[in-house]
Amino acid sequence: MTFSLDQGRQLQDRFGRSKHKLRISITDRCNMRCHYCMPEDPAWLPRSQILSFEELLRLAGLFVRELGIRSIRITGGEPLLRKGAVDFIAALQALRAEGLERVSLTSNATLLERHAAGLKAAGLDDINISLDAMNPTLFERMTKSPLEPVLRGILAAREAGLAIKLNAVVIRDENEQEILPLVAWAREHGLPLRFIEFMPLDGKGGWRPERVVPEAEIIARLQQRYAVAALPRTREPARYYLLDGDYRIGVISTVSNPFCASCDRVRLTATGKIFPCLFSPRGVDLKHALRAGASDAELIARIRAAVWHKGKGFVDVAGYVQRDATMHTLGG
């Protein structure tokens, strides 16, 4: 079915950027402890503070039917830790008739060996998987979790027919030496790979500008082994390069080359707060209005107002934002 988006259903901010992608966090819980994402000893939210799947489906329906969202990505925490996550993805398929074009997932892959086939059957289109090192000792030091289940999960997802992107956060004096091994493994298995500059979103306050490995340095490391050709820039967050004429990698350079001017996404936390930007200082609450019996029109107005006041992004912030939401609650 071809769906046309009329002007009145566009969700725009004050800088004229239209939003077509929604990221929904369904849990703050995770079975890894990546320091760039979460505190060392996180306090998990009680179930009563987390939106039910019924509440999330109602909001997702409004975003798609009334606000022009065409792509939904399920995030966490680790979303597969929440019981019913696969059924929730299956339930989202009903929104395709309303204009939804894509349903995606972000995962650490530890549970994918068990769930990959079910996710494919539920209608999931693609999955982004974090993989920050190929060295097992370093991987475990960074995540407090073993590497092998992650690799098995990645291969299980590929076997199930899910489209996959691998994401690696590169941090100076920690894992920059893994750039070439990551490319070698991903290329061998025919999997797309994107490197992400370390952003000031970690749970321990350990980010500093000098710990960022910028896009230019990532490319210089790749040039030690490959012929690297830049590809034309698209509206995607990543800038893409072709290695030896046959393998494409991406670099998301939020710090050294922000892409804020073309940002088309908005985030909904598991507690029902809208964060129009990764660097928004505060979220706009929908949960209390939802549970107080707000009408669809009232919820839509609240969503529009939150997105309208979205800031320019990292180009204005360029550092830490003081807030009570870290990446494990906000979603990637």
N, C-alpha and C positions, 0 to 999 in steps of 0.2 A: 504494500500500500504506500503510495506517495503522499507525504504529508506536507502541506504548505503552512508556513508560520506567518500569521498576519502581524502587522506592526503593533497592534494593541496588546499582544501576548508576549512581546519581548520584555525580558528582565534586564534593565540597564542601570549602570551607575552614573554618577554626575559627570564622568569624563567620557561618556558615550560608548563605553564598552558593554556589549551585550553578553549575557551569560547563557551558555548552552550546556554546561557540564556541572553536575551536582555530585559532590562527594558526601556520602552518608557514613558516619562512624556508627557501628552498632554495639561496640563495647570498648571500654578503656583497658581491658585486661590483655596481657601478653605473656607468653612463656619465654620470651627473651628479655635481655636487659641491655639493649644497645644504648650506650651513654649519650649519643646524640639525639635520642628520642625521649628518654624517660628518666625520672629520678632513680637513684639506687634502691630505695625502699619505697615503692609507690604504695599509696593507700587506695585500694580499689573502692569504687563507688558502690553503695548499696543498690540492690536491684530496683528499689522504689524510685530511685533518681534516674534510671535509664528508661528511655522511651520503649514502650512495647512495640512489637512488630506491627500490630494493628495501627498504632499511632504513627509509626514511620511510614506505613503504606498510605495512610491518609495524606501525610505531608508530601510524599513522593508523587502522589496523584495530582496534587495541586501544582507542584513544580512543573510537571509534564503538561497537564491539560491547560493550565491557565497562565503559565509563565515561560513556556517555550523551552524548557530543558529537554535536551535530546539524548543525553548520555548520563548514566548513573554509575558511579564507582562505589563499591562497598569497601569500607576500610575499618580500622580499629585504632588502637590495639591490634591484636590478631583476631580478625573477624570470625575465623573458623572455631575459635574457642567458645563462641556463643551458641548454645543449643538452638537449633532451628534455623541457622544461617542459610543452609542450602534450600530449605523450604521458602525462606524469605526471598531468595533470588528467583525461585520458581514463581512466586506470587507476583513479582515485578513484571513478569512477561505479559500480563494482562494490559500493561500500559503501552505496549507496542502499537496497539490500535489507536492510541491517543497521541502518538508522535514520538514515543521513546524508540531510539534506534540502537542503543548499545547498553549492555549491562556488563560491568567489569568488576574485578576484585583486586585488592592489594593484600599480599600475604607474605609471611616469612617462610612459607612452604613446609614447615615442620609437620603439618597435618594433611598435606596434599596427597600423600600416598594413599591415605584412607578415603579422601573425599573427592579426588579428581574426577572419577567417572560420574559420580553423583552431580557434581557441579556442571559438567558438560550436559548431562541429561536434563538438568534444571534450566538450561538455556543460557548459561554464562558464555559470553563471547570471548573474553580475554582476561589475563591475569598478569599483574606486575609483581615481581618477586625480588626481595632484597637479597643481595649476595655481595658482601663487602670484601671477601678474601677467599683465596683458594688454599691457603696454608691452614691446615686444621687447627694448629696451636693458636695462630693469630685470630682466626675466626672465633674460636672459643673465648679468647681473651676479650674480644670486642663485644660479643653477644651473650656471654655466659651460657652458651648452648653449643652442642656438637654440630659439626658441619655435615656429616654423612646423611642424617635424616633430611636435611635441606636438599642435598643433591638428589636423593631418591625421590623426594616430592616434586622437584623440577622435572625429572624425567618421566614421572608418572603423569604429570599434567600434559607433557608433550605427547605421551602415548595415548592419552584420552582425547587428543585432538584439540586442546585448548591453545589459542594463540598466547604466546608468552613474551614478556619483556623483562629482562634482568636489569636491576638498578643497583649501582654501587656508589655509596658515599665515600669520597676520597678525603682523607684527613692527613695533613702533614705530620711526619714523624710517627705515623701509626700504620697506614696501609698503602701509601703511594707506590711502594714497591710491588704491589699486587696488580697494578694496572695491566701489565703485559700478561701475567698468568691468567687473569680474568678474561682478557680478550682471546687468548689461546683456547681456553676451555669453552667459552661461548661460541667461538667460531667453529670449533670441532663438532659441536652438537647442533649447529645451525640455529642458534638462538640470538635474537637481538639483544644488545647490551647498551645501557646508557650510564655514563658517569655523572655524578651529581656533586657540585661543589658543597662543601661543609657550610651550612647556614646557621645563624644564631638562633636556633630553636631547640637546643639540647636541654636536657633536664638537670644538668649539673652546673651550668654556667661556665663551661669549659671552652666555649668558642672565643677565639681571638682572630683578628684579621690574618695574622701570620700563620695560622693553622689551615688556612684555605689554600688548596692546590688549585690555582686558576685554570681555566680552559686552555690558555696558551701553553701552560706547562704540561698539562695532560697530553696535548697534541705533540709537544716536543718529545715526550717519552715514547709515544707511539711511533714517531718518526725514526726512533732508534732501530726499529725492526721492520716497519712497513712503509710503503709509499702511501702517503696520506693526501687525499684530494677533498677539499671542502665541497659540499653539495649546496644547491640553492636553499636559502632560508625559507622556512614555511612558518605558519602560525603556531606550530607546536612549541612547547617550552624548550625542547632540545634543538641544538644545532647539530646537523648530521655531517659525517665524513665517510668517505669510501677508502677502505684499506686494501691495498694491492688490487684494486679494481673489482673486488668481488665480495667484500664484507663491509656492511654499514654499521657504524657505531654512532652514538649520540652523546652530547655533553649538555647538561642543564647547568647553565652558568648564572645562577641567580645573583651571585655576589659580584663577579667581575663584569657581567654583561646582562643586567636584568631585562626580563622580557615582559615587565609589568604592563606596558602599553597595549599588549594584545591579550591580556589575561581574560579568559572566558569562563571561569569557574567560581563556584561558591561552595562553602562547606557547612554541613549540619552535623553537630556533635551528637553523641549518644544520649546526652542529657537535654537535647532539644534546643541548643543555641546555634544561631547562624553566625559564622565567621566568614565575612565576604572575602577575606584575604588571610594568607598564612601569617601575616604580620599585623592583623587587626588587634588593637590593644584590648578589646572586649567583645563579647558576643552578645547578640540580641536574643532574648529568651522567647521561645515559642511554647515551651512545655506548660507553663502556668496558664497561658491563654487557652491552649488546647484542652487542658484538664478542667478549666473553668467553663467550658462550653462555648468557646468562641466559634463564630460562624466561619465558613470558608472565606467569605469576603473580608472578615476581620483578620484572618490569618494571612491572606494574600497581601493586604495592605501593610501588615507588619513586616512581611518578607520584602516587599518592594522598598519600604523605608530603610530597612537594614542595608540592602544592596545599594541603594541610591547614595548612601553616605560612605561607601567604600572609599578608602584612601588610595593614593597613587601606587602604594606598594613599597617594596624594598628600596626603590629609587628615592623615596622620601625618608624612610626609617634608617636604613644602612647600619643596623646594629640591633641589639636586644630590645624587645618590647616587654615592658613589665605587665604581666598578666598571670592569672591563676591557671591557665590552660597550657599544658605542655603537649608535645607532639603525640604522645600515646593517647591523649584524650581528644585531640583535635582531628587526627587522621592525616595521612600523608597527602 
